Amino acid sequence: MEHSIRKISTIIVDVPIKRPHQFATEIVSTKSMLLVNVELANGLVGVGEGTTPGIWWNGESVETMKVVIDQYFSPLLEGKDPRYTEQILELMDIHVRANPFAKATVEMALYDAVGKVYEVPAYQLLGGLYQESIEVKWALATGDANGDIEEGKELIENNRYKDFKIKAGKYKTAEDAERAIQIANGLRGISSIGIDPNGRWDRLTAIRYMDRLNDADIDFLEQPLSPLDIEGASELSAMRKVPVMADEGLATVQDAMRLISAKAADIFSLKIHKSGGMRNTIKIAAIAEAAGIPCFGGTSLESSIGTSACLHAYGTIRNLQYGSELFGPQWLADDLVKNPLVCAEGKVQVPTGPGLGVELDEEKVEKYRRKSE
Ligand SMILES: [Mg+2]
């Protein structure tokens, strides 16, 4: 069969980032990616990129993805027809529980390959475009309130980004909230910020701060509480002060239904990796649409490869009213493709070439390949 999958292979790369990034639990200075190559019998090759914010985020890392793909998905999928996307997703779900980041990485490479088979961009295989470019919110993460305000002002002045998100969760809830209010006030009248504590805030302090966060015009509060605390999220949302966004707590279509029934989210943050791929992400957006919930295009901080996959999926969605945080390629100090994504005036363009529309730069892959593998 000319389109069947002949071989699946993986490589870990460590790409430097421009400045250290403060997450809730750690500071990072390089970003690790797992590249997946899917070679078809006809010689066409699809590329996928798997990366996670860190193993703290959902329990996966590039190393776990590599094992899952090499040991389990590769033998399972060799000889299969990559055009049967839904069957392949089902097969992966039956044979390997969870591990959505690994599944999404394989799916990405399959869409890239199938797009090349039909010579159409992946978005065409996903239902067609709704918009050609997507707004990007930049994450202010200098680790210091004044530094964040300064960076925000500079980016606005240079017409690069106009809306922002800040990372929180490293400090106690009250301290984090005070810093967020300080940054929001520092940017008042020219911009707005959302806050992402990555599930690290405590419920009671969050409730006490909702009025002041509202007064500071905070745009949204992303996953303030543990993803397991659905009741807490419902309580915060019911206060009608600051919209509550679900991120870590929203991965599967079942999570989407549960959050909607519990009225525990006002906005859905989508992420192709956490949901096991582009197709699942679009299904979640449809569930959100049915419930009148707007979406935000989340990122796992991918290079231009993974970011393209996000763009192909998000570009087909009509309820992406909160824009995106697809700034991965701008945040990294280097890229892995010959044709990096174009981001201008706070918007990033959906690539239009076949498949993901990006071309792997083999020299860069060799340069950043993890030598100790
Ligand atoms: Mg988040």
Boltz pocket constraint, residues with backbone or C-beta under 6 A from the ligand:
constraints:
  - pocket:
      binder: B
      contacts: [[A, 196], [A, 198], [A, 222], [A, 223], [A, 247], [A, 248], [A, 269]]
      max_distance: 6.0
